[in-house]
Amino acid sequence: MPTMQLSESQVVDLVKQLTPKQQRGALLTLAEGASRRAAERSRVAEERLIRLAAARGRDWAAMTESEREDFVDDLVHEDRPCGT
């Protein structure tokens, strides 16, 4: 199927030409796609965190939510060692 190069404003203008029911359908389709992509990003991020934790001698699955938050905070703030 050929594709067209449209600007964001052109897409919005086209969607505005749809009936309200069609607009809702288009928005729901876009939202579902965004939700799937967000879920995939979360899954990939957690896999990476599990590996990073293991590399530092930690078990991600055994960590509490608070311990996980501290671990991620330590990763983000590399100016101090993890686990302090």
For each residue, the residues with C-beta under 8 A, 3 or more apart:
1:
2:
3:
4:
5:
6: 10 11 14
7: 10 11
8: 11 12
9: 12 13
10: 6 7 13 14
11: 6 7 8 14 15
12: 8 9 15 16
13: 9 10 16 17
14: 6 10 11 17 18
15: 11 12 18 23 26 27
16: 12 13 23
17: 13 14
18: 14 15 22 23 26
19: 22 23
20: 23 24
21: 24 25
22: 18 19 25 26
23: 15 16 18 19 20 26 27
24: 20 21 27 28
25: 21 22 28 29
26: 15 18 22 23 29 30
27: 15 23 24 30 31
28: 24 25 31 32
29: 25 26 32 33
30: 26 27 33 34
31: 27 28 34 35
32: 28 29 35 36
33: 29 30 36 37
34: 30 31 37 38
35: 31 32 38 39
36: 32 33 39 40
37: 33 34 40 41
38: 34 35 41 42
39: 35 36 42 43
40: 36 37 43 44
41: 37 38 44 45
42: 38 39 45 46
43: 39 40 46 47
44: 40 41 47 48
45: 41 42 48 49
46: 42 43 49 50 60
47: 43 44 50 51
48: 44 45 51 52
49: 45 46 52 53 60 68 71 72
50: 46 47 53 54 60 61
51: 47 48 54 55
52: 48 49 55 56 75
53: 49 50 56 58 59 60 63 71
54: 50 51 57 58 59 60
55: 51 52
56: 52 53 82 83
57: 54
58: 53 54 63 71 83
59: 53 54 62 63
60: 46 49 50 53 54 63 68
61: 50
62: 59
63: 53 58 59 60 67 68 71
64: 67 68
65: 68 69
66: 69 70
67: 63 64 70 71
68: 49 60 63 64 65 71 72
69: 65 66 72 73
70: 66 67 73 74
71: 49 53 58 63 67 68 74 75 82 83
72: 49 68 69 75 76
73: 69 70 76 77
74: 70 71 77 80 81 82 83 84
75: 52 71 72 78 82
76: 72 73
77: 73 74 80
78: 75
79:
80: 74 77 84
81: 74 84
82: 56 71 74 75
83: 56 58 71 74
84: 74 80 81
